[in-house]
C-alpha cells in the first residue's frame, strides 16, 4: 500500500479548492423581478396643405390641382383625404385673400373686394350637385409624412371644377381664389 504524503495532500487540497471556486463562480440563483421606467409620447400636429392649379376656370370648366404637404411636427403623421372646405374670392388689381388681415378673420389684400357670392362649394364627399360655384371631389391620399417634412408632394391630385350654374356668376369674373383645404 502506498502512503499519501503531506505534499500530495496539499496539492490535492489546492486542486479541490480551485475546482470548488470554479464551480462556485458559475453558480447562481434565478429570481423574478419588477421595476418601472418612464417615457414620453409626443402629440400630433396639424399638417399644412398647399394646392396649386394650372389654368383658368370658367363656368363649366375644370383645372387640375396638385398638393404639397408640410409636417411641422416631430413625429410621423398620416395624410388621409384632402377636401375643399371653402373658397374665398377677391377681385381687384393684385388682390388676394390674406387670412392674417382683420385680426385673423381674413380679408382681401391691396384694397380688393371680397366676392361672397362666388364662394359656394359643393361637398366633395358626395357627387357634384352642381348647386354651388365650385366642386372638388375628395382626394384620398393615405400617405405617411415624416416629422419635419416640408413640401412633400401628395400622391394624388384632384380636379377643381367651376360649376355652370343657371344663375349669373359675374361676381366670379377675374376673381383670385383662395382654396381652403382640409383633411378628413
N, C-alpha and C positions, 0 to 999 in steps of 0.2 A: 504494500500500500504506500501511496505517495503522500507525503505530508505537504500541506499548504503552508507556504511561508508567509511571514508578515508582509513581505514585499508584494506577493501575489494578491493577498487580501486587500492591501492598499490600492493596487491597480484596479482590482475588481470593484472596489468601493467607488473609486473615481469614475469608472465607466458606468456603474449603476446610477450614480448621482447625475452624471451628464445625460444619460438616457432619460431619467425621470424629468430632468429640467427641460429636455427637448420635447417630451410628450406633454408636459405641463404648459409649454409655450404654445401648443396648438389647441389646448383645451379651452372651451368656452361654454357659457350658459346661453340659451336662447331666451328671449324675453319679448313681450309685446310692449308697445309704447304709444304715446299720443302726444300731440302738441298743437300749436296753432301758428299761423302766419298772417300776414296782411298783404293785400294787393289793391290796386286802384283801377277802376274801369272808367274809361272816358265816356263822353256823350256824343251824340250825333250833332252835326251842324248842317245848316241849310246849304244845299247845292246852289250855285249861281248859274242860271241858264242864259245863253245868248243865242239869238236867232238871226239868220241872215238870208234875205231873199234876193233873187235875181230877176229883174224885170219890173214892169209897171203893171199895176192892177187896173182893170176897167170892169164895169158891171158884166158879170158872166164869165170873167177870165180867171185863170189860176197862175200862180208862180210857185216854183219850188222853194222850199225853206230847209236850210241845214242848221244844225245846232252844235254849239260847243258848250262845254260844261267846266266849271271850276269847283273844286272841293277844297274850301279853306280850312277844313278840319284836319285833325291829326290822324284819323283812322279811315279805313275803307268805308265808303258809303255806296249804297245801291241806288242807281237811277232807274226808276220804274217806267212810268208812262208820262210823256210830256203832253200837255194840253194847252189850248189857248184860253186863258182865264178872262181876258178882256182886251180891248183896244182903246187907245187914246189917240185922237186925231187933232192935229193942229194945222191951220192954214196961215199963210203969211210968209213973206220972204225970209228964208233961213230959220224959220221957227221949227221947233221940235218939242216933244213932251219932255219935261225935266221933273222927275219925281222929287227932287230936293227943294223945289220952289214952294212958296207959301207955307213955310214951317213944316215941310214934309208932306203936305197934301198934294203937291204937284201942280204943274201948270205949263203953259206954252211959253217957250223962251222967245227972245227977240220981239216982244210985243205981238206975238202970234195970237190967234183966236182959236179957242177950243171948239171943235165941231161935235157936240154931244150927239147930234142926230146921225153921226157917221160912226158911232162906237158900239153898235149892237153886234153880238156874237151868238151864233147857234152853238149849243154844246157839242163838243167833239166825241162824246161817248155814245152818241146816237146818230142816226142817219141825218144828213143835212135836211132840215125842214124848209130851207130857202125862205125863212121868215126874218132873218137878220142880215146885216150888211156883210158879215164875214163868217167863214167856216173853216176850221182846220180839224180834220179827223184826228182823234187821239193817236199819238205815235208811241208805240211800245218799244222800249229800249232794253230794259232788264240788263243793265251794264254796271259792273263794279268800277268805282273810281278810287284810286289810292289817295291817302291823305296828302294834302298839299298840291294835288294835281291842278293844273291850270290850262285852259284852252284845249281840253281833250275833245276830239270830235266824237259826237254821238254816233252810234252805229247806224241809225236810220234817220232819214229826213222825212219831211212831210210835204203836203201841197196846200197852200193857203188859197182860198177861193173868195173872190168878191162876188157875192150873190147878185143876180139881176132881179131886183125887186120890182113889183108892179107900181111902186111909188117913186117919186123923184129922189135921186141920190146926188143931187147937185152939191150938197154940203160936203161930199167926199172929194170933189174936184180939187186936184193939186194938194191934197192933204198929205202931210207927213205922218205916218202911222207909228205908234209905239206899241209893240206887241207885248202884252203882259202874259208871260209864260209861267206855267206852274207844273208840278208833278203830282201824280196820284199813285 
